Amino acid sequence: LAETREVIELETVHLSPVALKGVAEDLDLIIKRASKSGMLEGIQLVALANTLVIARKLRQSVFDCNEDGLAEQQTTQCSMQTDESFAAQSQSLLTGSPVPTLFELVSRMQCKPELEREIFRSVDDFGDVRDTASAALAAVRREQRDVAAGIKRTLEEIMFKKTDCLQDKIVTVRSDRFVLSVKAGSKGRIRGRVLDSSASGSTLFIEPREVESANSKLHALAKKEKKIVEEFLTDLSARVGENADTLFEL
């Protein structure tokens, strides 16, 4: 009941909205998985980081509504300060707080701003690990782009020379390999492997011999990229697991 009254006062008197939209619905499951050395998916890490942002802003809103004047003097850099420094300041502001119950609750809250920053630095809003997460990942993705560009150039040259053989003048993908859409009757004019065909059988998806090696290299690079991403997510998940006890208190 006290918390409810204070939330109303926080929102109406002090004009500090208590916004909880975006809190991870499965937060406990995410933290529990990490605490048991499980690898979190990128989207789960982003959900956790978004929750940390909301917790930090809530804590800041409660902190800022103190009327004893100390908040204005001492909270200029509070929004991303460490949990330790926040706890040290909060005790001096508890007396006289207009929302003492909320203030006491958020004073015990550890929002892990360093973990929040690391997740957002390394994982984008869609849960994909960024190139900047590690030098090894950046390097392998750069090589992937270079190899893929080379394959497309080669296929475009073939398309230019043998336009009449093609069903569609585009480079497409089958079985994770770049191929050409070739008319079934022109199969013999494009040397390479048939990886697929259309439902009617009128179109064959052929991987020309000229790009077989490069396609294989690209496939190997994709496996290498996946391994690096999984290793990175495992390491970042371990950091979450190390802070599980405090994160469970959010």
C-alpha positions as CSV (number, residue, x, y, z in Angstrom):
1,L,0.0,0.0,0.0
2,A,2.8,2.4,0.9
3,E,4.5,1.7,-2.4
4,T,1.3,2.4,-4.3
5,R,0.8,5.8,-2.6
6,E,4.4,6.7,-3.3
7,V,4.3,5.7,-6.9
8,I,1.2,8.0,-7.3
9,E,3.1,10.8,-5.6
10,L,6.1,10.2,-7.7
11,E,4.1,10.5,-10.9
12,T,1.6,13.3,-10.0
13,V,3.5,15.5,-7.6
14,H,7.1,15.1,-8.8
15,L,6.2,14.4,-12.4
16,S,8.4,11.4,-12.6
17,P,6.6,8.7,-14.6
18,V,7.2,5.1,-13.5
19,A,7.7,3.4,-16.8
20,L,8.1,-0.4,-16.7
21,K,7.3,-1.2,-20.3
22,G,10.1,-3.2,-21.8
23,V,11.0,-5.2,-18.7
24,A,11.9,-8.8,-19.7
25,E,9.0,-11.1,-19.0
26,D,11.3,-14.0,-18.6
27,L,13.9,-12.2,-16.6
28,D,14.2,-14.9,-13.9
29,L,14.6,-17.6,-16.5
30,I,17.3,-15.6,-18.3
31,I,19.3,-15.1,-15.1
32,K,18.8,-18.7,-14.0
33,R,20.1,-20.0,-17.3
34,A,23.2,-17.8,-17.1
35,S,23.8,-18.8,-13.5
36,K,24.0,-22.4,-14.6
37,S,26.6,-21.7,-17.2
38,G,24.1,-21.7,-20.1
39,M,24.7,-19.6,-23.2
40,L,22.2,-16.8,-23.6
41,E,21.0,-15.7,-27.0
42,G,21.7,-12.2,-28.1
43,I,18.0,-11.2,-27.9
44,Q,17.9,-12.4,-24.3
45,L,21.0,-10.3,-23.4
46,V,19.3,-7.3,-25.0
47,A,16.1,-8.0,-23.0
48,L,18.3,-8.1,-19.8
49,A,20.1,-4.8,-20.8
50,N,16.8,-3.1,-21.4
51,T,15.6,-4.2,-18.0
52,L,18.7,-2.8,-16.5
53,V,18.1,0.5,-18.2
54,I,14.5,0.7,-16.8
55,A,15.7,-0.2,-13.3
56,R,18.4,2.4,-13.4
57,K,16.0,5.1,-14.6
58,L,13.5,4.1,-11.9
59,R,16.2,4.3,-9.3
60,Q,17.2,7.7,-10.6
61,S,13.6,9.0,-10.6
62,V,13.1,8.1,-7.0
63,F,16.5,9.5,-6.1
64,D,15.8,12.8,-7.8
65,C,12.5,13.4,-6.1
66,N,14.1,14.1,-2.7
67,E,13.2,17.5,-1.4
68,D,16.1,18.2,0.9
69,G,18.3,19.8,-1.8
70,L,21.0,17.1,-1.7
71,A,19.7,15.4,-4.8
72,E,20.3,18.4,-7.0
73,Q,23.7,18.8,-5.6
74,Q,24.9,15.2,-5.7
75,T,23.1,13.4,-8.6
76,T,24.5,15.2,-11.7
77,Q,26.5,12.1,-12.7
78,C,24.3,9.5,-10.9
79,S,22.5,8.0,-13.8
80,M,25.3,5.8,-14.9
81,Q,27.4,5.7,-11.6
82,T,28.4,2.4,-10.1
83,D,26.1,0.6,-7.7
84,E,28.7,1.1,-4.9
85,S,28.9,4.9,-5.2
86,F,25.1,5.1,-5.4
87,A,24.7,3.1,-2.2
88,A,27.2,5.4,-0.4
89,Q,25.2,8.5,-1.4
90,S,21.7,7.1,-0.9
91,Q,21.9,6.7,2.9
92,S,22.4,10.4,3.4
93,L,19.2,11.1,1.4
94,L,16.9,8.6,3.0
95,T,15.9,10.9,5.9
96,G,13.3,13.4,4.7
97,S,12.5,11.6,1.4
98,P,8.9,12.1,0.2
99,V,8.9,8.4,-1.0
100,P,10.9,6.6,1.8
101,T,9.6,3.1,1.0
102,L,10.5,3.4,-2.7
103,F,13.7,5.1,-1.9
104,E,14.8,2.3,0.5
105,L,13.8,-0.3,-2.1
106,V,15.8,1.3,-5.0
107,S,18.7,2.0,-2.7
108,R,19.3,-1.7,-2.4
109,M,18.9,-2.2,-6.2
110,Q,22.1,-2.9,-8.1
111,C,21.6,-2.0,-11.8
112,K,25.0,-3.1,-13.1
113,P,25.6,-0.2,-15.5
114,E,28.9,-1.7,-16.6
115,L,27.1,-4.9,-17.7
116,E,24.4,-2.8,-19.4
117,R,27.0,-0.9,-21.4
118,E,28.9,-4.0,-22.4
119,I,25.8,-5.7,-23.8
120,F,24.7,-2.7,-25.8
121,R,28.2,-2.2,-27.1
122,S,28.4,-5.8,-28.3
123,V,24.8,-6.7,-29.3
124,D,22.4,-4.8,-31.5
125,D,18.6,-4.3,-30.9
126,F,17.8,-7.4,-32.9
127,G,20.1,-9.6,-30.8
128,D,22.9,-9.9,-33.4
129,V,26.4,-9.7,-32.2
130,R,28.1,-6.6,-33.6
131,D,31.3,-6.7,-35.7
132,T,32.9,-4.5,-33.0
133,A,32.4,-7.2,-30.3
134,S,35.8,-8.7,-31.1
135,A,38.6,-8.3,-33.6
136,A,38.3,-11.9,-34.7
137,L,34.7,-11.5,-35.5
138,A,35.3,-8.3,-37.4
139,A,38.0,-10.0,-39.4
140,V,36.0,-13.1,-40.4
141,R,33.0,-11.0,-41.4
142,R,35.2,-8.7,-43.5
143,E,36.6,-11.8,-45.3
144,Q,33.1,-13.1,-45.8
145,R,32.0,-9.9,-47.5
146,D,35.1,-9.9,-49.7
147,V,34.6,-13.6,-50.8
148,A,30.9,-13.1,-51.4
149,A,31.6,-10.0,-53.5
150,G,34.1,-12.0,-55.6
151,I,31.5,-14.8,-56.1
152,K,28.9,-12.3,-57.3
153,R,31.3,-10.7,-59.7
154,T,32.1,-14.0,-61.3
155,L,28.5,-15.0,-61.6
156,E,27.6,-11.7,-63.1
157,E,30.3,-12.2,-65.8
158,I,28.8,-15.7,-66.5
159,M,25.3,-14.1,-66.7
160,F,26.5,-11.5,-69.1
161,K,28.0,-14.1,-71.4
162,K,25.2,-16.6,-71.3
163,T,22.1,-14.5,-70.8
164,D,20.0,-16.7,-73.1
165,C,20.6,-19.7,-70.8
166,L,19.1,-18.0,-67.7
167,Q,15.5,-18.2,-66.4
168,D,16.2,-15.2,-64.2
169,K,19.0,-12.7,-64.5
170,I,19.8,-12.7,-60.8
171,V,22.2,-14.4,-58.4
172,T,20.2,-16.5,-55.9
173,V,21.1,-18.9,-53.1
174,R,20.4,-22.6,-52.6
175,S,21.8,-24.7,-49.7
176,D,23.7,-21.6,-48.5
177,R,25.6,-21.4,-51.8
178,F,25.3,-18.8,-54.6
179,V,23.8,-20.2,-57.8
180,L,22.3,-19.2,-61.1
181,S,18.7,-19.9,-62.2
182,V,19.2,-21.8,-65.5
183,K,16.6,-23.0,-68.0
184,A,16.4,-26.8,-67.9
185,G,17.0,-27.1,-71.6
186,S,20.3,-25.1,-71.2
187,K,21.8,-27.3,-68.5
188,G,24.7,-28.4,-70.6
189,R,25.8,-24.9,-71.3
190,I,26.5,-24.0,-67.7
191,R,29.1,-26.3,-66.2
192,G,28.5,-27.1,-62.6
193,R,26.4,-28.8,-60.0
194,V,22.6,-28.8,-59.9
195,L,21.7,-28.0,-56.3
196,D,17.9,-27.6,-56.7
197,S,15.1,-27.3,-59.2
198,S,11.8,-25.6,-59.5
199,A,8.5,-27.4,-58.8
200,S,7.8,-27.5,-62.5
201,G,11.3,-28.7,-63.4
202,S,11.7,-25.9,-65.8
203,T,14.4,-24.1,-63.8
204,L,17.6,-25.6,-62.4
205,F,19.6,-23.9,-59.8
206,I,23.2,-24.5,-60.8
207,E,26.4,-23.7,-59.0
208,P,28.9,-23.0,-61.7
209,R,32.3,-24.6,-61.4
210,E,34.0,-21.2,-61.4
211,V,32.6,-20.5,-57.9
212,E,32.5,-23.9,-56.3
213,S,35.8,-23.3,-54.4
214,A,34.8,-19.8,-53.3
215,N,31.4,-21.0,-52.2
216,S,33.1,-23.7,-50.1
217,K,35.3,-21.1,-48.5
218,L,32.3,-18.9,-47.7
219,H,30.6,-21.9,-46.1
220,A,33.7,-22.5,-43.9
221,L,33.9,-18.9,-42.9
222,A,30.2,-19.0,-41.9
223,K,31.0,-21.9,-39.6
224,K,34.0,-20.0,-38.2
225,E,31.8,-16.9,-37.6
226,K,29.2,-19.0,-35.8
227,K,31.9,-20.5,-33.5
228,I,33.2,-17.0,-32.6
229,V,29.7,-15.6,-31.9
230,E,28.9,-18.6,-29.7
231,E,32.1,-18.2,-27.8
232,F,31.5,-14.5,-27.3
233,L,27.9,-15.1,-26.1
234,T,29.1,-17.7,-23.7
235,D,31.6,-15.3,-22.2
236,L,29.1,-12.5,-21.9
237,S,26.5,-14.9,-20.4
238,A,29.1,-15.9,-17.9
239,R,29.3,-12.3,-16.7
240,V,25.6,-12.3,-16.3
241,G,25.9,-15.5,-14.3
242,E,28.5,-14.0,-12.0
243,N,26.0,-11.3,-11.1
244,A,23.0,-13.6,-10.8
245,D,22.4,-13.1,-7.1
246,T,22.1,-9.3,-7.4
247,L,20.2,-9.4,-10.7
248,F,17.6,-11.7,-9.1
249,E,16.8,-8.7,-6.8
250,L,15.7,-6.5,-9.7
